[in-house]
Amino acid sequence: MSVPTDPVPAAATSCGPYSVRVCCGSACVGQGALEVIETIRVAAGDRGGEKLRVEPSHTVSGCRGWCSRGPLVEFPDLDLLYCHVAPDDAAEIVERTMFRGEVIERLLDRTPVNGARHRGLSDNPFFAGQMRRVLARCGVVDPESLDHAVALGAYDGLRRAVEELDSPAILDLVKRSGLRELGGSGFPVGLKWAVVAETPSDERYVVGSGDSVDPGLTVDRTLLEGDPHGVIEGLAIAGRAVGSRHGRLFLRSEHRLAVARAQRAVAEARARGILGRSVLGSGVEFEIEICESAGASTGGEETALLNLLQGRRAAARPRPPFPAVSGLWGRPTLISTLETLANIPLIVGPDGGGRTVGPLTKVVAVSGAVARPGLAEVPLGTSVERVLLEIAGGSEDGRELKAAHLGGPAGLTLRPTDFGTAIDHDTVRTLGGSLGSGGLVALASGSCVVRFARYLVDACARQSCGTCPPCRIGTWVVLNLLDRICAGDGRLDDLGTLERLCHHIRTTSLCEIGRVAPVVVLAGLERFRADYEAHLDGHGCRPGGCGTPAVNDTLSKGV
């Protein structure tokens, strides 16, 4: 696992030899992380006799991407990680671990199937099996401290971009890196940037999209809650590369903590001269505005997003022209996902040299029937099997895995014999799907593939802007057919109708929302047709997943 060295502030060790970090992502905060910090502060002061202080700013870390085990408390000096920490545990942690270096066994991570305990990050398969590049500072840096972020390398890439490189040089570095858009169709980033930069215009815009359609995906939220300065730096470098003075961060309003930390980070960067009329004193101008969606952005579809930014209804636009040529207010506009932008400082920074330090990676959101769900960053080309079995620990209860769905609504539902499939854009595309934003959902034996397909189609149908009939009407017809099949009332000709309708919607919809909605059905019919046919014998779902909330329960066991 690759993580940066953390220069621990002196105050963090003032109550003893061991520093402490408490994860304060939204999931951990919701489970009492702030109370844990306060209890640690009080207990450490009382234990020290001289009211030694452990300030929240010395113990706070951002989201580590392992929300299913939160609240997390880490002692980096001891390579020790406690999970499911309650406020009532904090006093014991201070007495036994902070002051004496003892390990509290019951708070260590435990693998559900065999009961094995894992002490820290180095021996925990979930973290030890990753290659954390984009997520390297998440869980390490205080997301509300610009000084801490700078000490860990934030804005080194931006300084190089404005002081040593011009636009063509940055574009060349990005092209040579081979980076592709981490979300959607995986379009080459360098090519997209070059189109924006070369299109004649008096103004250009760059937009960071933090509003993905994939259900259960938390990459955007984790990046902003854990390392907002990494996203801001990537957006600013993108502005420098394409000749833009104006950036927009488009975020989901329901991600309140992520939005708040992004707002704070932008304000701090502006106050320090990192953003504004003269970026880092270079004379290059770049400003960022944060815009919040109201939850009706058609899943982050590019042209609908542009309409929202202009105060219009979130409806898709016909393409061409593409946003890179005519986007926000008719000007060339670069739109990238937050994960894509977070890669840019690694490429442009002092150690980048046109590539990331090590191979390009993808953050995979592993959820479903696995022992260790969470966000796992792995090199592109890593097999689905390795992520499911080694990093995520396989099935949570010892049952065999029946299927795994890779890539969100536009992805593939894989059989166990297909688990050797590599997680990369080209491999998934050759199999008829899209890597998308990197969701990976495991389905155990007893789960229903038909019901799972219905869940994803429903997510897309509810995001439809209603502009084109194939998406507005067709997705709901598909849903009705799937409901009839799940209920055991399907007819023999329903599967043929489903196939024809899905192909029609996929080829005639105006935007990606309609085009991706049928993919999960088509992939299921190709690889799990027997499951669909089993519903047509008049007895409904044989695994039993359609008549119970089992599928929704499985999906809720996310990161």
RACORCOR-V60633 format. One line per field, one symbol per residue. phi: phi as a letter, one per 20 degrees, with the letter a starting at -180 (. if undefined). burial: # if it has 9 or more other ideal C-beta (glycine too) atoms within 8 Angstrom, else .. Layout:
BEGIN
phi->???
burial->???
END
This chain:
BEGIN
phi->.dcffdffggffdfdredeccdfcffffffdoffffffffffffffffmdlfdcfgfedfcefencffdffdcddffdlccddledgfeffffffeefddmedegfeffcfgfdmfdcfbffdegfefeecedfegefndeffdcffffffeofmffffffeddddggffgffffffmfdgeqmemfgfffffffffeffaebcccceedceeffmfcfgfffffdbffffffffffffffdmddcdcddcfffeffffffffffffffffenfdpfbflmeneeaccdecdedncdlmnggfffffffemdffdfdfcffegfdbcflmegceccffffffffgfeefgefmnbffoffccedeebnecfcfredecfgoffggfffeeeenmffcnffeeabddomgeededfgfdffgfebffffffenccflenfcdedegoedffffgfffffffffefenfdggefdffffgfffffffffndfdfeffffgffffffffedffcffffegeffffffffdcfffffffeendmeffnfeecefffffffeef
burial->#.........###.#..############..###.######.###.##...###.#.###################.######.###.###.#######....#..###.#.#....####..####################.##.###.#.#########..#.#..########.######.############.#...########################################.#.########.#.###.######.###..####.###....####.####...#############....###.....####.##..###################..#..##...#####################.###.###########..#.##############.#.##.#####.###..#############.################.###.##.###.######.########.#...##.###.######..#################.###.######...##.####...##..##.###
END
